[in-house]
Amino acid sequence: MKQAQSRQGTTVLVTGVNGFLGGHVALQLLQQGYRVRGSLRNAAAPPAILSRFQTVVEKLEIVEADLNRDGGWMQAVSGCDFVIHTASPFPGRAVRDETGLIRTACEGALRVLRAAHAAEVRRVVLTSSIAATNHGSGSAPFSEKDWTDTSSKRATPYYKSKTLAERAAWAFAKQHGLSLAVINPGLILGPLLSSACGTSVGLIRHLMNGRFTRLPRYGCAIADVRDVADAHIRAMIQPEAAGHRFIVGGRVFWMKDLARVLGQFFPDYALQLPSSELPNIVVRLLALFDADARTIVHELGRDLSINTAKASAILQWQGRSEEETIRDCGQSLIDNGLVRLHAGRRRLGRGVQR
């Protein structure tokens, strides 16, 4: 009973509450009895956001704060006990403005942390990524000791943005004595809370819609959005979590295997799902003139599996099966009208995507 009363009097700022992960974090917090203040870049039209939370909406407050601007963050954090910072740019296509992407990720994180420190919040939980662990000198399975080398050819603009933003956050926390925990999830999939489809789930949408004909031999560890949200909340309240980063996710799925599992769960879409791989040499040739191919060319065939023992030991975290995640993600896309069956057979293409 004391715990329930404590939660009812506890306010958590969730940045990027309109995002895929931010929405699930907010929903779980609200369901557990916390009060949630969610930040948006533009709070002019919140009804679409509020509809996500249905019966728990009375405990949700929406505020406006932009990662690229100082204004609004002190007001957003004022009176909050915790901050969960999920907001960060996640580009769906090849990045044209690398400097701008990195600046938004790094300076945005520091704006949030400065406001949190000034407001004397109890802890900040930052969303990073295995993009900040899996692309350096380490080897699989990657752990929290590993860091992506931002000076290497393997480091895409997105990998750099996540790595540099996390390093900046740790430096700030150490300098100012701020209680910080970081979650490094794999590729986040799972059920949508609305018809808005972000970058990670967009991959499944493209697969089911028949956009790809053949796939590169590229794999990534899958993380369920519900489990990643749960890890954030555990890191928020678990005293031992302070000062630690936690990798969360499951098995690595090659793109081909991801399509195969989707075909098993959704046989009506099987003809639209690619079943063969592009030879690595073809992807390397495409990378000479295709910016999207260049983002994965250095990871072809590479083992990017992860070690989640630390999250299990300290947070008592456990993820659900990857197959359940893939199934629920695909079903959610169907339910929201975001994938459709095409008439007749799909046409063969020559590249990574049509």
KEROGU-478000 format. One record per residue (C-alpha): chain; x, y, z; residue in one letter. Coordinates in steps of 0.2 Angstrom, whole numbers. Each point is the difference from the previous one (the first is absolute). Layout:
% KEROGU-478000
[rec "A" [X Y Z] "A"],
...
***
This chain:
% KEROGU-478000
[rec "A" [0 0 0] "M"],
[rec "A" [14 12 4] "K"],
[rec "A" [8 -4 -17] "Q"],
[rec "A" [-17 4 -9] "A"],
[rec "A" [-1 17 10] "Q"],
[rec "A" [18 4 -4] "S"],
[rec "A" [-3 -3 -19] "R"],
[rec "A" [-16 11 0] "Q"],
[rec "A" [10 14 7] "G"],
[rec "A" [15 -2 -12] "T"],
[rec "A" [1 9 -16] "T"],
[rec "A" [11 -6 -15] "V"],
[rec "A" [5 11 -15] "L"],
[rec "A" [0 -11 -16] "V"],
[rec "A" [8 9 -14] "T"],
[rec "A" [-6 -4 -17] "G"],
[rec "A" [-16 -7 6] "V"],
[rec "A" [-7 0 -17] "N"],
[rec "A" [13 -12 -6] "G"],
[rec "A" [-1 -19 -1] "F"],
[rec "A" [10 -4 16] "L"],
[rec "A" [-5 16 9] "G"],
[rec "A" [-18 -4 -2] "G"],
[rec "A" [2 -18 7] "H"],
[rec "A" [11 7 15] "V"],
[rec "A" [-14 13 4] "A"],
[rec "A" [-14 -13 -1] "L"],
[rec "A" [9 -13 12] "Q"],
[rec "A" [4 14 12] "L"],
[rec "A" [-19 6 0] "L"],
[rec "A" [-6 -18 2] "Q"],
[rec "A" [12 -2 15] "Q"],
[rec "A" [-8 16 8] "G"],
[rec "A" [13 13 -4] "Y"],
[rec "A" [-4 17 -6] "R"],
[rec "A" [8 4 -17] "V"],
[rec "A" [6 16 -8] "R"],
[rec "A" [3 -3 -18] "G"],
[rec "A" [10 12 -11] "S"],
[rec "A" [-3 4 -18] "L"],
[rec "A" [9 11 -13] "R"],
[rec "A" [-17 7 -4] "N"],
[rec "A" [-14 -1 13] "A"],
[rec "A" [-13 9 -11] "A"],
[rec "A" [-10 -16 -4] "A"],
[rec "A" [1 -12 14] "P"],
[rec "A" [-16 -9 -2] "P"],
[rec "A" [8 -14 -12] "A"],
[rec "A" [13 -3 14] "I"],
[rec "A" [-13 0 14] "L"],
[rec "A" [-11 -13 -9] "S"],
[rec "A" [14 -13 2] "R"],
[rec "A" [-2 0 19] "F"],
[rec "A" [-19 -2 1] "Q"],
[rec "A" [-5 -3 18] "T"],
[rec "A" [16 6 8] "V"],
[rec "A" [0 17 -9] "V"],
[rec "A" [-5 10 16] "E"],
[rec "A" [18 -3 7] "K"],
[rec "A" [9 6 -16] "L"],
[rec "A" [5 18 -3] "E"],
[rec "A" [7 6 -17] "I"],
[rec "A" [14 13 -1] "V"],
[rec "A" [10 8 -14] "E"],
[rec "A" [18 -1 -1] "A"],
[rec "A" [12 -2 -15] "D"],
[rec "A" [17 -9 1] "L"],
[rec "A" [7 14 -11] "N"],
[rec "A" [-5 14 12] "R"],
[rec "A" [3 5 18] "D"],
[rec "A" [-17 7 3] "G"],
[rec "A" [-13 -12 8] "G"],
[rec "A" [12 -13 9] "W"],
[rec "A" [0 8 17] "M"],
[rec "A" [-19 1 0] "Q"],
[rec "A" [-1 -17 -6] "A"],
[rec "A" [11 -8 13] "V"],
[rec "A" [-6 12 15] "S"],
[rec "A" [-9 -11 13] "G"],
[rec "A" [5 -17 -8] "C"],
[rec "A" [8 -13 10] "D"],
[rec "A" [7 -10 -14] "F"],
[rec "A" [4 3 -19] "V"],
[rec "A" [0 -13 -13] "I"],
[rec "A" [8 7 -16] "H"],
[rec "A" [-5 -10 -15] "T"],
[rec "A" [-1 14 -13] "A"],
[rec "A" [14 0 -12] "S"],
[rec "A" [0 1 -19] "P"],
[rec "A" [-1 -17 -9] "F"],
[rec "A" [1 3 -19] "P"],
[rec "A" [-9 -12 -12] "G"],
[rec "A" [11 3 -15] "R"],
[rec "A" [18 4 -3] "A"],
[rec "A" [5 16 10] "V"],
[rec "A" [4 15 -10] "R"],
[rec "A" [5 12 15] "D"],
[rec "A" [11 -11 11] "E"],
[rec "A" [5 15 10] "T"],
[rec "A" [-18 6 3] "G"],
[rec "A" [-5 -18 6] "L"],
[rec "A" [15 -1 12] "I"],
[rec "A" [-3 17 7] "R"],
[rec "A" [-18 -3 3] "T"],
[rec "A" [3 -17 9] "A"],
[rec "A" [15 7 11] "C"],
[rec "A" [-6 18 4] "E"],
[rec "A" [-18 -7 2] "G"],
[rec "A" [6 -12 13] "A"],
[rec "A" [10 13 9] "L"],
[rec "A" [-15 12 0] "R"],
[rec "A" [-10 -13 9] "V"],
[rec "A" [14 -5 12] "L"],
[rec "A" [3 18 5] "R"],
[rec "A" [-18 3 4] "A"],
[rec "A" [-1 -16 9] "A"],
[rec "A" [15 4 11] "H"],
[rec "A" [-6 18 3] "A"],
[rec "A" [-17 -8 6] "A"],
[rec "A" [9 -12 11] "E"],
[rec "A" [-9 -15 -8] "V"],
[rec "A" [3 -17 8] "R"],
[rec "A" [6 -9 -15] "R"],
[rec "A" [1 2 -19] "V"],
[rec "A" [-2 -15 -11] "V"],
[rec "A" [7 3 -18] "L"],
[rec "A" [-4 -10 -15] "T"],
[rec "A" [15 -5 -10] "S"],
[rec "A" [2 -15 -12] "S"],
[rec "A" [11 -14 -4] "I"],
[rec "A" [5 11 -14] "A"],
[rec "A" [11 7 14] "A"],
[rec "A" [8 -17 4] "T"],
[rec "A" [1 -11 -15] "N"],
[rec "A" [11 9 -12] "H"],
[rec "A" [17 2 7] "G"],
[rec "A" [15 -12 4] "S"],
[rec "A" [-10 -12 11] "G"],
[rec "A" [-7 -17 -6] "S"],
[rec "A" [-17 -9 2] "A"],
[rec "A" [-9 -2 12] "P"],
[rec "A" [2 19 3] "F"],
[rec "A" [-2 6 18] "S"],
[rec "A" [-1 17 9] "E"],
[rec "A" [19 0 0] "K"],
[rec "A" [0 3 -19] "D"],
[rec "A" [-1 16 -9] "W"],
[rec "A" [-2 5 -18] "T"],
[rec "A" [15 8 -8] "D"],
[rec "A" [-7 16 -7] "T"],
[rec "A" [16 3 -11] "S"],
[rec "A" [-2 -17 -9] "S"],
[rec "A" [-8 -3 -17] "K"],
[rec "A" [-13 -11 9] "R"],
[rec "A" [-7 15 9] "A"],
[rec "A" [-15 7 -9] "T"],
[rec "A" [-6 17 4] "P"],
[rec "A" [-14 -8 11] "Y"],
[rec "A" [13 -11 9] "Y"],
[rec "A" [10 15 4] "K"],
[rec "A" [-15 10 6] "S"],
[rec "A" [-4 -13 13] "K"],
[rec "A" [17 -3 5] "T"],
[rec "A" [5 18 2] "L"],
[rec "A" [-16 5 9] "A"],
[rec "A" [2 -14 13] "E"],
[rec "A" [18 4 3] "R"],
[rec "A" [-5 18 2] "A"],
[rec "A" [-13 -5 13] "A"],
[rec "A" [12 -11 10] "W"],
[rec "A" [13 15 0] "A"],
[rec "A" [-13 12 6] "F"],
[rec "A" [-7 -12 14] "A"],
[rec "A" [18 -3 6] "K"],
[rec "A" [4 18 1] "Q"],
[rec "A" [-16 5 9] "H"],
[rec "A" [-4 -15 10] "G"],
[rec "A" [-16 -4 -9] "L"],
[rec "A" [-8 -17 2] "S"],
[rec "A" [0 -7 -17] "L"],
[rec "A" [-5 -17 -8] "A"],
[rec "A" [1 -4 -18] "V"],
[rec "A" [-10 -13 -10] "I"],
[rec "A" [8 -7 -16] "N"],
[rec "A" [-14 -9 -10] "P"],
[rec "A" [1 -10 -16] "G"],
[rec "A" [-11 3 -14] "L"],
[rec "A" [-17 5 8] "I"],
[rec "A" [-15 -9 -7] "L"],
[rec "A" [-17 -5 7] "G"],
[rec "A" [-18 7 0] "P"],
[rec "A" [-4 18 -5] "L"],
[rec "A" [-10 11 11] "L"],
[rec "A" [-7 9 -15] "S"],
[rec "A" [1 1 -19] "S"],
[rec "A" [16 10 1] "A"],
[rec "A" [14 -11 -6] "C"],
[rec "A" [18 4 5] "G"],
[rec "A" [17 -5 -8] "T"],
[rec "A" [2 -17 9] "S"],
[rec "A" [-17 -7 -3] "V"],
[rec "A" [1 8 -18] "G"],
[rec "A" [11 -14 -4] "L"],
[rec "A" [-13 -13 3] "I"],
[rec "A" [-13 10 -9] "R"],
[rec "A" [12 1 -15] "H"],
[rec "A" [2 -19 0] "L"],
[rec "A" [-18 -4 1] "M"],
[rec "A" [-5 13 -13] "N"],
[rec "A" [12 -8 -12] "G"],
[rec "A" [12 14 -2] "R"],
[rec "A" [15 -11 1] "F"],
[rec "A" [4 -14 -13] "T"],
[rec "A" [16 -7 7] "R"],
[rec "A" [9 4 16] "L"],
[rec "A" [18 4 6] "P"],
[rec "A" [8 -12 12] "R"],
[rec "A" [-2 12 14] "Y"],
[rec "A" [-6 -5 18] "G"],
[rec "A" [-5 9 16] "C"],
[rec "A" [-6 -5 17] "A"],
[rec "A" [-18 3 2] "I"],
[rec "A" [-8 8 16] "A"],
[rec "A" [-18 1 4] "D"],
[rec "A" [-6 18 3] "V"],
[rec "A" [-10 -6 15] "R"],
[rec "A" [15 -8 8] "D"],
[rec "A" [11 15 -4] "V"],
[rec "A" [-12 11 8] "A"],
[rec "A" [0 -12 15] "D"],
[rec "A" [19 1 1] "A"],
[rec "A" [-1 19 1] "H"],
[rec "A" [-12 0 15] "I"],
[rec "A" [10 -13 9] "R"],
[rec "A" [16 10 -3] "A"],
[rec "A" [-9 15 7] "M"],
[rec "A" [-5 -7 16] "I"],
[rec "A" [13 -13 4] "Q"],
[rec "A" [14 8 11] "P"],
[rec "A" [14 -11 -7] "E"],
[rec "A" [-4 6 -17] "A"],
[rec "A" [8 17 2] "A"],
[rec "A" [17 2 -10] "G"],
[rec "A" [-4 -15 -11] "H"],
[rec "A" [-4 -3 -18] "R"],
[rec "A" [-11 -15 -5] "F"],
[rec "A" [-1 -9 -16] "I"],
[rec "A" [-18 -7 -3] "V"],
[rec "A" [-6 -11 -14] "G"],
[rec "A" [0 -17 -7] "G"],
[rec "A" [7 -11 -14] "R"],
[rec "A" [7 7 -16] "V"],
[rec "A" [-11 -3 -15] "F"],
[rec "A" [7 1 -17] "W"],
[rec "A" [-12 10 -12] "M"],
[rec "A" [-4 -16 -9] "K"],
[rec "A" [-5 -9 16] "D"],
[rec "A" [-10 15 5] "L"],
[rec "A" [-10 -1 -16] "A"],
[rec "A" [-2 -19 2] "R"],
[rec "A" [-8 2 17] "V"],
[rec "A" [-12 13 -6] "L"],
[rec "A" [-5 -12 -14] "G"],
[rec "A" [-3 -14 12] "Q"],
[rec "A" [-12 11 11] "F"],
[rec "A" [-8 9 -15] "F"],
[rec "A" [-1 -12 -14] "P"],
[rec "A" [-11 12 -10] "D"],
[rec "A" [15 11 -2] "Y"],
[rec "A" [13 -13 -4] "A"],
[rec "A" [1 4 -19] "L"],
[rec "A" [4 18 5] "Q"],
[rec "A" [14 -5 12] "L"],
[rec "A" [17 -2 -8] "P"],
[rec "A" [8 -18 2] "S"],
[rec "A" [17 2 -7] "S"],
[rec "A" [16 10 4] "E"],
[rec "A" [11 12 -10] "L"],
[rec "A" [18 -6 -1] "P"],
[rec "A" [11 11 10] "N"],
[rec "A" [10 6 -15] "I"],
[rec "A" [-16 7 -8] "V"],
[rec "A" [-4 10 16] "V"],
[rec "A" [18 6 -1] "R"],
[rec "A" [-2 6 -18] "L"],
[rec "A" [-17 8 4] "L"],
[rec "A" [8 9 15] "A"],
[rec "A" [11 10 -13] "L"],
[rec "A" [-15 10 -5] "F"],
[rec "A" [-14 -5 12] "D"],
[rec "A" [0 9 16] "A"],
[rec "A" [-11 -12 9] "D"],
[rec "A" [11 -15 -5] "A"],
[rec "A" [15 10 7] "R"],
[rec "A" [-8 0 18] "T"],
[rec "A" [2 -19 1] "I"],
[rec "A" [14 -5 -12] "V"],
[rec "A" [13 -1 14] "H"],
[rec "A" [-12 -12 11] "E"],
[rec "A" [-4 -13 -14] "L"],
[rec "A" [1 -17 8] "G"],
[rec "A" [7 7 16] "R"],
[rec "A" [-6 -9 17] "D"],
[rec "A" [-8 14 10] "L"],
[rec "A" [-7 -10 14] "S"],
[rec "A" [-1 7 18] "I"],
[rec "A" [2 -5 18] "N"],
[rec "A" [-15 5 11] "T"],
[rec "A" [7 -8 16] "A"],
[rec "A" [2 17 9] "K"],
[rec "A" [-18 5 -3] "A"],
[rec "A" [-6 -17 6] "S"],
[rec "A" [11 1 16] "A"],
[rec "A" [-2 18 5] "I"],
[rec "A" [-17 4 -7] "L"],
[rec "A" [-8 -17 1] "Q"],
[rec "A" [-5 3 -18] "W"],
[rec "A" [-6 -13 -12] "Q"],
[rec "A" [-6 2 -18] "G"],
[rec "A" [-13 -10 -8] "R"],
[rec "A" [3 -11 -15] "S"],
[rec "A" [5 8 -17] "E"],
[rec "A" [-13 -9 -9] "E"],
[rec "A" [-14 8 11] "E"],
[rec "A" [8 17 -3] "T"],
[rec "A" [0 -3 -19] "I"],
[rec "A" [-18 -7 0] "R"],
[rec "A" [-7 14 10] "D"],
[rec "A" [9 13 -10] "C"],
[rec "A" [-7 -7 -17] "G"],
[rec "A" [-17 -2 7] "Q"],
[rec "A" [0 18 7] "S"],
[rec "A" [5 7 -18] "L"],
[rec "A" [-15 -10 -7] "I"],
[rec "A" [-12 6 13] "D"],
[rec "A" [5 18 -3] "N"],
[rec "A" [-2 -2 -19] "G"],
[rec "A" [19 3 -3] "L"],
[rec "A" [3 -15 -11] "V"],
[rec "A" [-10 -6 -15] "R"],
[rec "A" [-1 -15 -11] "L"],
[rec "A" [4 3 -18] "H"],
[rec "A" [-9 -8 -15] "A"],
[rec "A" [10 -13 -9] "G"],
[rec "A" [18 -5 2] "R"],
[rec "A" [13 13 5] "R"],
[rec "A" [12 6 -13] "R"],
[rec "A" [19 -5 1] "L"],
[rec "A" [12 15 4] "G"],
[rec "A" [18 2 -2] "R"],
[rec "A" [5 9 15] "G"],
[rec "A" [-1 0 19] "V"],
[rec "A" [-17 8 -1] "Q"],
[rec "A" [-12 5 -14] "R"],
***
